[in-house]
Amino acid sequence: MFDSGNYAATLEKAAAMIGYEKFIKEEQPRLRAEGKHVGLGIVPFVETSGVGPYEGARVTVETDGRVSVATGVGTQGQGHFTSFAQIVADQLGVSPRDVRLV
């Protein structure tokens, strides 16, 4: 369930931005009168982030004391990797500079 957007209003705004009404009322009939069959399609799409209600990670302490963390989290600039490095460093008692996210 997507509940964070006003999708109907967004679709109406997109249609207005591309001149949908003018195309349907003026351009399409004119072009059809010339024997041209043209149309215009709009496809709504919602890109999700944060797949699933869960996530896991594999934490490996390397022989030199540095820590590698493998996670499947997709980040779009929210600072996940920085936060994860700080959490791991705090829990393991190492510097965040010694934590590498992969």
Biopython code that builds the backbone (N, CA, C, O; Angstrom):
import numpy as np
from Bio.PDB.StructureBuilder import StructureBuilder

atoms = [
    (1, "MET", "N", (0.842, -1.169, 0.000)),
    (1, "MET", "CA", (0.000, 0.000, 0.000)),
    (1, "MET", "C", (0.891, 1.237, 0.000)),
    (1, "MET", "O", (1.804, 1.355, 0.817)),
    (2, "PHE", "N", (0.622, 2.138, -0.905)),
    (2, "PHE", "CA", (1.363, 3.385, -0.970)),
    (2, "PHE", "C", (0.468, 4.486, -0.406)),
    (2, "PHE", "O", (-0.633, 4.717, -0.907)),
    (3, "ASP", "N", (0.938, 5.153, 0.621)),
    (3, "ASP", "CA", (0.094, 6.159, 1.254)),
    (3, "ASP", "C", (0.796, 7.494, 1.438)),
    (3, "ASP", "O", (0.339, 8.328, 2.220)),
    (4, "SER", "N", (1.890, 7.708, 0.736)),
    (4, "SER", "CA", (2.655, 8.927, 0.980)),
    (4, "SER", "C", (2.573, 9.915, -0.178)),
    (4, "SER", "O", (3.377, 10.845, -0.249)),
    (5, "GLY", "N", (1.626, 9.732, -1.074)),
    (5, "GLY", "CA", (1.564, 10.648, -2.197)),
    (5, "GLY", "C", (0.133, 10.940, -2.603)),
    (5, "GLY", "O", (-0.781, 10.171, -2.305)),
    (6, "ASN", "N", (-0.048, 12.038, -3.273)),
    (6, "ASN", "CA", (-1.344, 12.391, -3.829)),
    (6, "ASN", "C", (-1.262, 12.070, -5.314)),
    (6, "ASN", "O", (-0.992, 12.943, -6.139)),
    (7, "TYR", "N", (-1.495, 10.813, -5.639)),
    (7, "TYR", "CA", (-1.231, 10.320, -6.987)),
    (7, "TYR", "C", (-2.171, 10.897, -8.029)),
    (7, "TYR", "O", (-1.739, 11.167, -9.150)),
    (8, "ALA", "N", (-3.435, 11.095, -7.702)),
    (8, "ALA", "CA", (-4.372, 11.671, -8.669)),
    (8, "ALA", "C", (-3.949, 13.094, -9.036)),
    (8, "ALA", "O", (-3.937, 13.457, -10.212)),
    (9, "ALA", "N", (-3.606, 13.891, -8.039)),
    (9, "ALA", "CA", (-3.178, 15.270, -8.298)),
    (9, "ALA", "C", (-1.868, 15.299, -9.077)),
    (9, "ALA", "O", (-1.677, 16.146, -9.949)),
    (10, "THR", "N", (-0.974, 14.377, -8.763)),
    (10, "THR", "CA", (0.301, 14.309, -9.477)),
    (10, "THR", "C", (0.079, 13.959, -10.939)),
    (10, "THR", "O", (0.713, 14.540, -11.820)),
    (11, "LEU", "N", (-0.816, 13.015, -11.205)),
    (11, "LEU", "CA", (-1.126, 12.635, -12.578)),
    (11, "LEU", "C", (-1.764, 13.803, -13.331)),
    (11, "LEU", "O", (-1.437, 14.045, -14.493)),
    (12, "GLU", "N", (-2.660, 14.516, -12.680)),
    (12, "GLU", "CA", (-3.273, 15.692, -13.303)),
    (12, "GLU", "C", (-2.225, 16.758, -13.616)),
    (12, "GLU", "O", (-2.275, 17.387, -14.673)),
    (13, "LYS", "N", (-1.290, 16.961, -12.714)),
    (13, "LYS", "CA", (-0.232, 17.952, -12.936)),
    (13, "LYS", "C", (0.654, 17.540, -14.103)),
    (13, "LYS", "O", (1.021, 18.371, -14.933)),
    (14, "ALA", "N", (1.001, 16.252, -14.167)),
    (14, "ALA", "CA", (1.823, 15.759, -15.281)),
    (14, "ALA", "C", (1.092, 15.958, -16.603)),
    (14, "ALA", "O", (1.695, 16.384, -17.588)),
    (15, "ALA", "N", (-0.209, 15.650, -16.632)),
    (15, "ALA", "CA", (-1.000, 15.825, -17.853)),
    (15, "ALA", "C", (-1.015, 17.293, -18.272)),
    (15, "ALA", "O", (-0.884, 17.603, -19.456)),
    (16, "ALA", "N", (-1.175, 18.190, -17.310)),
    (16, "ALA", "CA", (-1.173, 19.624, -17.615)),
    (16, "ALA", "C", (0.182, 20.069, -18.152)),
    (16, "ALA", "O", (0.249, 20.885, -19.071)),
    (17, "MET", "N", (1.255, 19.541, -17.586)),
    (17, "MET", "CA", (2.606, 19.940, -18.001)),
    (17, "MET", "C", (2.902, 19.546, -19.445)),
    (17, "MET", "O", (3.655, 20.235, -20.133)),
    (18, "ILE", "N", (2.322, 18.453, -19.905)),
    (18, "ILE", "CA", (2.594, 18.018, -21.282)),
    (18, "ILE", "C", (1.504, 18.453, -22.259)),
    (18, "ILE", "O", (1.551, 18.098, -23.437)),
    (19, "GLY", "N", (0.530, 19.212, -21.784)),
    (19, "GLY", "CA", (-0.527, 19.705, -22.661)),
    (19, "GLY", "C", (-1.483, 18.624, -23.135)),
    (19, "GLY", "O", (-1.922, 18.634, -24.285)),
    (20, "TYR", "N", (-1.804, 17.697, -22.252)),
    (20, "TYR", "CA", (-2.648, 16.553, -22.609)),
    (20, "TYR", "C", (-4.019, 16.986, -23.139)),
    (20, "TYR", "O", (-4.449, 16.513, -24.191)),
    (21, "GLU", "N", (-4.704, 17.874, -22.426)),
    (21, "GLU", "CA", (-6.044, 18.304, -22.852)),
    (21, "GLU", "C", (-6.009, 18.955, -24.226)),
    (21, "GLU", "O", (-6.853, 18.668, -25.075)),
    (22, "LYS", "N", (-5.033, 19.832, -24.449)),
    (22, "LYS", "CA", (-4.916, 20.494, -25.748)),
    (22, "LYS", "C", (-4.663, 19.465, -26.843)),
    (22, "LYS", "O", (-5.224, 19.560, -27.934)),
    (23, "PHE", "N", (-3.828, 18.496, -26.551)),
    (23, "PHE", "CA", (-3.538, 17.461, -27.541)),
    (23, "PHE", "C", (-4.809, 16.697, -27.901)),
    (23, "PHE", "O", (-5.099, 16.500, -29.081)),
    (24, "ILE", "N", (-5.567, 16.267, -26.894)),
    (24, "ILE", "CA", (-6.775, 15.472, -27.115)),
    (24, "ILE", "C", (-7.849, 16.285, -27.850)),
    (24, "ILE", "O", (-8.535, 15.764, -28.729)),
    (25, "LYS", "N", (-7.988, 17.557, -27.484)),
    (25, "LYS", "CA", (-9.060, 18.381, -28.050)),
    (25, "LYS", "C", (-8.699, 19.028, -29.382)),
    (25, "LYS", "O", (-9.574, 19.249, -30.219)),
    (26, "GLU", "N", (-7.416, 19.334, -29.588)),
    (26, "GLU", "CA", (-7.031, 20.084, -30.785)),
    (26, "GLU", "C", (-6.097, 19.311, -31.715)),
    (26, "GLU", "O", (-6.406, 19.112, -32.890)),
    (27, "GLU", "N", (-4.976, 18.887, -31.193)),
    (27, "GLU", "CA", (-3.953, 18.276, -32.039)),
    (27, "GLU", "C", (-4.373, 16.929, -32.613)),
    (27, "GLU", "O", (-4.231, 16.690, -33.812)),
    (28, "GLN", "N", (-4.889, 16.055, -31.765)),
    (28, "GLN", "CA", (-5.249, 14.719, -32.230)),
    (28, "GLN", "C", (-6.336, 14.771, -33.318)),
    (28, "GLN", "O", (-6.183, 14.101, -34.339)),
    (29, "PRO", "N", (-7.423, 15.537, -33.145)),
    (29, "PRO", "CA", (-8.421, 15.608, -34.220)),
    (29, "PRO", "C", (-7.860, 16.184, -35.522)),
    (29, "PRO", "O", (-8.201, 15.719, -36.610)),
    (30, "ARG", "N", (-7.007, 17.190, -35.405)),
    (30, "ARG", "CA", (-6.403, 17.786, -36.599)),
    (30, "ARG", "C", (-5.547, 16.765, -37.334)),
    (30, "ARG", "O", (-5.635, 16.636, -38.555)),
    (31, "LEU", "N", (-4.717, 16.040, -36.589)),
    (31, "LEU", "CA", (-3.844, 15.044, -37.202)),
    (31, "LEU", "C", (-4.643, 13.884, -37.786)),
    (31, "LEU", "O", (-4.290, 13.357, -38.842)),
    (32, "ARG", "N", (-5.703, 13.487, -37.117)),
    (32, "ARG", "CA", (-6.549, 12.408, -37.645)),
    (32, "ARG", "C", (-7.224, 12.838, -38.944)),
    (32, "ARG", "O", (-7.399, 12.032, -39.857)),
    (33, "ALA", "N", (-7.600, 14.112, -39.021)),
    (33, "ALA", "CA", (-8.199, 14.634, -40.254)),
    (33, "ALA", "C", (-7.214, 14.567, -41.414)),
    (33, "ALA", "O", (-7.614, 14.491, -42.576)),
    (34, "GLU", "N", (-5.923, 14.594, -41.093)),
    (34, "GLU", "CA", (-4.869, 14.471, -42.106)),
    (34, "GLU", "C", (-4.517, 13.011, -42.381)),
    (34, "GLU", "O", (-3.603, 12.721, -43.154)),
    (35, "GLY", "N", (-5.250, 12.091, -41.742)),
    (35, "GLY", "CA", (-4.991, 10.669, -41.949)),
    (35, "GLY", "C", (-3.904, 10.100, -41.054)),
    (35, "GLY", "O", (-3.444, 8.979, -41.270)),
    (36, "LYS", "N", (-3.499, 10.850, -40.069)),
    (36, "LYS", "CA", (-2.464, 10.390, -39.141)),
    (36, "LYS", "C", (-3.124, 9.889, -37.860)),
    (36, "LYS", "O", (-3.986, 10.558, -37.289)),
    (37, "HIS", "N", (-2.722, 8.738, -37.430)),
    (37, "HIS", "CA", (-3.266, 8.158, -36.200)),
    (37, "HIS", "C", (-2.204, 8.265, -35.109)),
    (37, "HIS", "O", (-1.235, 7.506, -35.083)),
    (38, "VAL", "N", (-2.406, 9.205, -34.233)),
    (38, "VAL", "CA", (-1.451, 9.441, -33.153)),
    (38, "VAL", "C", (-2.181, 9.400, -31.819)),
    (38, "VAL", "O", (-3.389, 9.625, -31.743)),
    (39, "GLY", "N", (-1.440, 9.116, -30.801)),
    (39, "GLY", "CA", (-2.007, 9.085, -29.468)),
    (39, "GLY", "C", (-0.981, 9.563, -28.467)),
    (39, "GLY", "O", (0.161, 9.871, -28.808)),
    (40, "LEU", "N", (-1.407, 9.616, -27.250)),
    (40, "LEU", "CA", (-0.517, 10.040, -26.183)),
    (40, "LEU", "C", (-0.844, 9.178, -24.977)),
    (40, "LEU", "O", (-2.002, 9.084, -24.572)),
    (41, "GLY", "N", (0.163, 8.556, -24.409)),
    (41, "GLY", "CA", (-0.058, 7.699, -23.255)),
    (41, "GLY", "C", (0.694, 8.199, -22.039)),
    (41, "GLY", "O", (1.793, 8.743, -22.138)),
    (42, "ILE", "N", (0.081, 8.003, -20.906)),
    (42, "ILE", "CA", (0.711, 8.341, -19.629)),
    (42, "ILE", "C", (0.679, 7.082, -18.776)),
    (42, "ILE", "O", (-0.372, 6.464, -18.611)),
    (43, "VAL", "N", (1.824, 6.708, -18.239)),
    (43, "VAL", "CA", (1.908, 5.501, -17.422)),
    (43, "VAL", "C", (2.399, 5.874, -16.025)),
    (43, "VAL", "O", (3.560, 6.249, -15.862)),
    (44, "PRO", "N", (1.545, 5.779, -15.032)),
    (44, "PRO", "CA", (1.997, 6.034, -13.659)),
    (44, "PRO", "C", (2.878, 4.886, -13.163)),
    (44, "PRO", "O", (2.651, 3.726, -13.504)),
    (45, "PHE", "N", (3.863, 5.218, -12.374)),
    (45, "PHE", "CA", (4.774, 4.211, -11.834)),
    (45, "PHE", "C", (5.265, 4.692, -10.485)),
    (45, "PHE", "O", (5.617, 5.862, -10.332)),
    (46, "VAL", "N", (5.293, 3.809, -9.510)),
    (46, "VAL", "CA", (5.801, 4.144, -8.181)),
    (46, "VAL", "C", (7.054, 3.324, -7.933)),
    (46, "VAL", "O", (7.013, 2.094, -7.968)),
    (47, "GLU", "N", (8.155, 3.992, -7.685)),
    (47, "GLU", "CA", (9.430, 3.336, -7.374)),
    (47, "GLU", "C", (9.510, 3.158, -5.870)),
    (47, "GLU", "O", (9.474, 4.135, -5.121)),
    (48, "THR", "N", (9.615, 1.943, -5.436)),
    (48, "THR", "CA", (9.713, 1.705, -3.999)),
    (48, "THR", "C", (11.163, 1.745, -3.545)),
    (48, "THR", "O", (12.082, 1.546, -4.339)),
    (49, "SER", "N", (11.349, 1.996, -2.294)),
    (49, "SER", "CA", (12.679, 1.891, -1.703)),
    (49, "SER", "C", (12.533, 1.091, -0.418)),
    (49, "SER", "O", (11.469, 1.080, 0.201)),
    (50, "GLY", "N", (13.587, 0.437, -0.029)),
    (50, "GLY", "CA", (13.513, -0.397, 1.159)),
    (50, "GLY", "C", (12.714, -1.652, 0.869)),
    (50, "GLY", "O", (11.546, -1.742, 1.249)),
    (51, "VAL", "N", (13.311, -2.604, 0.214)),
    (51, "VAL", "CA", (12.617, -3.818, -0.189)),
    (51, "VAL", "C", (12.345, -4.704, 1.021)),
    (51, "VAL", "O", (13.254, -5.031, 1.784)),
    (52, "GLY", "N", (11.113, -5.076, 1.180)),
    (52, "GLY", "CA", (10.748, -5.992, 2.248)),
    (52, "GLY", "C", (10.722, -5.334, 3.613)),
    (52, "GLY", "O", (11.231, -4.228, 3.793)),
    (53, "PRO", "N", (10.124, -6.024, 4.574)),
    (53, "PRO", "CA", (10.037, -5.477, 5.923)),
    (53, "PRO", "C", (11.223, -5.877, 6.794)),
    (53, "PRO", "O", (11.153, -5.756, 8.017)),
    (54, "TYR", "N", (12.289, -6.343, 6.202)),
    (54, "TYR", "CA", (13.415, -6.845, 6.986)),
    (54, "TYR", "C", (14.710, -6.613, 6.215)),
    (54, "TYR", "O", (14.690, -6.305, 5.023)),
    (55, "GLU", "N", (15.801, -6.759, 6.890)),
    (55, "GLU", "CA", (17.113, -6.668, 6.254)),
    (55, "GLU", "C", (18.102, -7.389, 7.140)),
    (55, "GLU", "O", (17.873, -7.560, 8.337)),
    (56, "GLY", "N", (19.188, -7.806, 6.553)),
    (56, "GLY", "CA", (20.241, -8.483, 7.295)),
    (56, "GLY", "C", (21.593, -7.942, 6.884)),
    (56, "GLY", "O", (21.698, -7.137, 5.959)),
    (57, "ALA", "N", (22.614, -8.384, 7.569)),
    (57, "ALA", "CA", (23.975, -7.952, 7.249)),
    (57, "ALA", "C", (24.948, -9.041, 7.664)),
    (57, "ALA", "O", (24.668, -9.847, 8.552)),
    (58, "ARG", "N", (26.098, -9.047, 7.001)),
    (58, "ARG", "CA", (27.187, -9.949, 7.388)),
    (58, "ARG", "C", (28.349, -9.064, 7.824)),
    (58, "ARG", "O", (28.834, -8.235, 7.054)),
    (59, "VAL", "N", (28.788, -9.249, 9.060)),
    (59, "VAL", "CA", (29.883, -8.456, 9.621)),
    (59, "VAL", "C", (31.102, -9.354, 9.742)),
    (59, "VAL", "O", (31.042, -10.423, 10.349)),
    (60, "THR", "N", (32.218, -8.908, 9.155)),
    (60, "THR", "CA", (33.458, -9.678, 9.181)),
    (60, "THR", "C", (34.566, -8.826, 9.770)),
    (60, "THR", "O", (34.816, -7.715, 9.304)),
    (61, "VAL", "N", (35.233, -9.346, 10.799)),
    (61, "VAL", "CA", (36.403, -8.663, 11.351)),
    (61, "VAL", "C", (37.614, -9.210, 10.609)),
    (61, "VAL", "O", (37.911, -10.403, 10.669)),
    (62, "GLU", "N", (38.305, -8.319, 9.910)),
    (62, "GLU", "CA", (39.458, -8.710, 9.097)),
    (62, "GLU", "C", (40.677, -8.942, 9.999)),
    (62, "GLU", "O", (40.678, -8.558, 11.168)),
    (63, "THR", "N", (41.710, -9.573, 9.438)),
    (63, "THR", "CA", (42.914, -9.892, 10.220)),
    (63, "THR", "C", (43.643, -8.638, 10.702)),
    (63, "THR", "O", (44.363, -8.688, 11.699)),
    (64, "ASP", "N", (43.463, -7.516, 10.002)),
    (64, "ASP", "CA", (44.130, -6.278, 10.426)),
    (64, "ASP", "C", (43.279, -5.470, 11.412)),
    (64, "ASP", "O", (43.655, -4.359, 11.784)),
    (65, "GLY", "N", (42.135, -6.022, 11.837)),
    (65, "GLY", "CA", (41.287, -5.350, 12.813)),
    (65, "GLY", "C", (40.187, -4.497, 12.209)),
    (65, "GLY", "O", (39.276, -4.061, 12.912)),
    (66, "ARG", "N", (40.269, -4.260, 10.910)),
    (66, "ARG", "CA", (39.196, -3.500, 10.270)),
    (66, "ARG", "C", (37.967, -4.387, 10.114)),
    (66, "ARG", "O", (38.058, -5.613, 10.178)),
    (67, "VAL", "N", (36.838, -3.761, 9.912)),
    (67, "VAL", "CA", (35.566, -4.485, 9.859)),
    (67, "VAL", "C", (34.896, -4.241, 8.510)),
    (67, "VAL", "O", (34.808, -3.105, 8.042)),
    (68, "SER", "N", (34.428, -5.316, 7.897)),
    (68, "SER", "CA", (33.658, -5.217, 6.656)),
    (68, "SER", "C", (32.213, -5.586, 6.962)),
    (68, "SER", "O", (31.941, -6.556, 7.669)),
    (69, "VAL", "N", (31.303, -4.803, 6.425)),
    (69, "VAL", "CA", (29.877, -5.060, 6.619)),
    (69, "VAL", "C", (29.228, -5.163, 5.245)),
    (69, "VAL", "O", (29.274, -4.223, 4.451)),
    (70, "ALA", "N", (28.623, -6.316, 4.973)),
    (70, "ALA", "CA", (27.898, -6.515, 3.718)),
    (70, "ALA", "C", (26.409, -6.460, 4.025)),
    (70, "ALA", "O", (25.910, -7.194, 4.878)),
    (71, "THR", "N", (25.715, -5.589, 3.325)),
    (71, "THR", "CA", (24.274, -5.454, 3.528)),
    (71, "THR", "C", (23.600, -5.253, 2.184)),
    (71, "THR", "O", (24.217, -4.756, 1.242)),
    (72, "GLY", "N", (22.363, -5.629, 2.098)),
    (72, "GLY", "CA", (21.613, -5.468, 0.859)),
    (72, "GLY", "C", (20.795, -4.196, 0.817)),
    (72, "GLY", "O", (19.984, -4.007, -0.089)),
    (73, "VAL", "N", (20.996, -3.330, 1.779)),
    (73, "VAL", "CA", (20.215, -2.097, 1.827)),
    (73, "VAL", "C", (20.548, -1.234, 0.624)),
    (73, "VAL", "O", (21.716, -0.989, 0.323)),
    (74, "GLY", "N", (19.521, -0.781, -0.052)),
    (74, "GLY", "CA", (19.705, 0.178, -1.132)),
    (74, "GLY", "C", (19.573, 1.573, -0.557)),
    (74, "GLY", "O", (18.617, 1.867, 0.161)),
    (75, "THR", "N", (20.506, 2.412, -0.863)),
    (75, "THR", "CA", (20.470, 3.760, -0.300)),
    (75, "THR", "C", (20.308, 4.775, -1.420)),
    (75, "THR", "O", (20.888, 4.626, -2.495)),
    (76, "GLN", "N", (19.531, 5.790, -1.165)),
    (76, "GLN", "CA", (19.339, 6.869, -2.127)),
    (76, "GLN", "C", (19.760, 8.199, -1.507)),
    (76, "GLN", "O", (19.131, 9.232, -1.733)),
    (77, "GLY", "N", (20.821, 8.154, -0.732)),
    (77, "GLY", "CA", (21.336, 9.385, -0.149)),
    (77, "GLY", "C", (20.872, 9.678, 1.264)),
    (77, "GLY", "O", (21.075, 10.786, 1.760)),
    (78, "GLN", "N", (20.258, 8.716, 1.920)),
    (78, "GLN", "CA", (19.769, 8.955, 3.271)),
    (78, "GLN", "C", (20.846, 8.815, 4.334)),
    (78, "GLN", "O", (20.584, 9.099, 5.503)),
    (79, "GLY", "N", (22.044, 8.389, 3.969)),
    (79, "GLY", "CA", (23.119, 8.259, 4.948)),
    (79, "GLY", "C", (23.166, 6.916, 5.645)),
    (79, "GLY", "O", (23.738, 6.801, 6.729)),
    (80, "HIS", "N", (22.570, 5.892, 5.037)),
    (80, "HIS", "CA", (22.576, 4.562, 5.654)),
    (80, "HIS", "C", (23.986, 4.080, 5.984)),
    (80, "HIS", "O", (24.248, 3.620, 7.095)),
    (81, "PHE", "N", (24.893, 4.190, 5.013)),
    (81, "PHE", "CA", (26.230, 3.628, 5.214)),
    (81, "PHE", "C", (26.966, 4.328, 6.350)),
    (81, "PHE", "O", (27.664, 3.678, 7.129)),
    (82, "THR", "N", (26.817, 5.632, 6.449)),
    (82, "THR", "CA", (27.441, 6.367, 7.551)),
    (82, "THR", "C", (26.854, 5.917, 8.884)),
    (82, "THR", "O", (27.585, 5.674, 9.844)),
    (83, "SER", "N", (25.539, 5.809, 8.932)),
    (83, "SER", "CA", (24.876, 5.363, 10.171)),
    (83, "SER", "C", (25.293, 3.954, 10.548)),
    (83, "SER", "O", (25.596, 3.678, 11.708)),
    (84, "PHE", "N", (25.309, 3.054, 9.555)),
    (84, "PHE", "CA", (25.693, 1.670, 9.832)),
    (84, "PHE", "C", (27.126, 1.590, 10.340)),
    (84, "PHE", "O", (27.411, 0.850, 11.281)),
    (85, "ALA", "N", (28.030, 2.349, 9.723)),
    (85, "ALA", "CA", (29.432, 2.339, 10.158)),
    (85, "ALA", "C", (29.541, 2.820, 11.602)),
    (85, "ALA", "O", (30.308, 2.259, 12.385)),
    (86, "GLN", "N", (28.789, 3.845, 11.956)),
    (86, "GLN", "CA", (28.826, 4.362, 13.323)),
    (86, "GLN", "C", (28.268, 3.352, 14.321)),
    (86, "GLN", "O", (28.817, 3.186, 15.411)),
    (87, "ILE", "N", (27.193, 2.684, 13.956)),
    (87, "ILE", "CA", (26.599, 1.677, 14.849)),
    (87, "ILE", "C", (27.556, 0.512, 15.053)),
    (87, "ILE", "O", (27.782, 0.077, 16.182)),
    (88, "VAL", "N", (28.120, 0.005, 13.953)),
    (88, "VAL", "CA", (29.054, -1.127, 14.043)),
    (88, "VAL", "C", (30.281, -0.736, 14.858)),
    (88, "VAL", "O", (30.726, -1.493, 15.720)),
    (89, "ALA", "N", (30.829, 0.452, 14.584)),
    (89, "ALA", "CA", (32.009, 0.915, 15.318)),
    (89, "ALA", "C", (31.715, 1.008, 16.808)),
    (89, "ALA", "O", (32.532, 0.594, 17.630)),
    (90, "ASP", "N", (30.567, 1.543, 17.156)),
    (90, "ASP", "CA", (30.189, 1.669, 18.564)),
    (90, "ASP", "C", (30.045, 0.298, 19.225)),
    (90, "ASP", "O", (30.519, 0.093, 20.342)),
    (91, "GLN", "N", (29.404, -0.619, 18.550)),
    (91, "GLN", "CA", (29.166, -1.942, 19.119)),
    (91, "GLN", "C", (30.444, -2.769, 19.252)),
    (91, "GLN", "O", (30.582, -3.560, 20.185)),
    (92, "LEU", "N", (31.382, -2.584, 18.311)),
    (92, "LEU", "CA", (32.617, -3.380, 18.328)),
    (92, "LEU", "C", (33.796, -2.646, 18.951)),
    (92, "LEU", "O", (34.864, -3.230, 19.134)),
    (93, "GLY", "N", (33.611, -1.376, 19.275)),
    (93, "GLY", "CA", (34.689, -0.617, 19.904)),
    (93, "GLY", "C", (35.826, -0.281, 18.959)),
    (93, "GLY", "O", (36.990, -0.268, 19.360)),
    (94, "VAL", "N", (35.493, -0.008, 17.698)),
    (94, "VAL", "CA", (36.507, 0.390, 16.716)),
    (94, "VAL", "C", (36.145, 1.775, 16.185)),
    (94, "VAL", "O", (35.063, 2.294, 16.458)),
    (95, "SER", "N", (37.053, 2.354, 15.434)),
    (95, "SER", "CA", (36.794, 3.653, 14.831)),
    (95, "SER", "C", (35.887, 3.476, 13.606)),
    (95, "SER", "O", (36.029, 2.498, 12.872)),
    (96, "PRO", "N", (34.964, 4.403, 13.382)),
    (96, "PRO", "CA", (34.141, 4.323, 12.172)),
    (96, "PRO", "C", (34.979, 4.314, 10.891)),
    (96, "PRO", "O", (34.542, 3.793, 9.864)),
    (97, "ARG", "N", (36.195, 4.896, 10.955)),
    (97, "ARG", "CA", (37.089, 4.877, 9.787)),
    (97, "ARG", "C", (37.549, 3.468, 9.448)),
    (97, "ARG", "O", (37.968, 3.199, 8.322)),
    (98, "ASP", "N", (37.470, 2.570, 10.424)),
    (98, "ASP", "CA", (37.896, 1.190, 10.202)),
    (98, "ASP", "C", (36.740, 0.267, 9.815)),
    (98, "ASP", "O", (36.899, -0.953, 9.774)),
    (99, "VAL", "N", (35.588, 0.852, 9.535)),
    (99, "VAL", "CA", (34.425, 0.060, 9.120)),
    (99, "VAL", "C", (34.150, 0.351, 7.650)),
    (99, "VAL", "O", (33.989, 1.503, 7.246)),
    (100, "ARG", "N", (34.100, -0.715, 6.864)),
    (100, "ARG", "CA", (33.869, -0.589, 5.418)),
    (100, "ARG", "C", (32.547, -1.260, 5.077)),
    (100, "ARG", "O", (32.341, -2.432, 5.393)),
    (101, "LEU", "N", (31.651, -0.518, 4.433)),
    (101, "LEU", "CA", (30.366, -1.064, 3.989)),
    (101, "LEU", "C", (30.493, -1.501, 2.541)),
    (101, "LEU", "O", (31.009, -0.766, 1.698)),
    (102, "VAL", "N", (30.017, -2.703, 2.266)),
    (102, "VAL", "CA", (30.049, -3.223, 0.889)),
    (102, "VAL", "C", (28.677, -3.692, 0.482)),
    (102, "VAL", "O", (28.494, -4.164, -0.640)),
]
sb = StructureBuilder()
sb.init_structure("model")
sb.init_model(0)
sb.init_chain("A")
sb.init_seg("    ")
for serial, (resi, resn, name, xyz) in enumerate(atoms, 1):
    if name == "N":
        sb.init_residue(resn, " ", resi, " ")
    sb.init_atom(name, np.array(xyz, "f"), 0.0, 1.0, " ", f" {name:<3s}", serial, name[0])
structure = sb.get_structure()
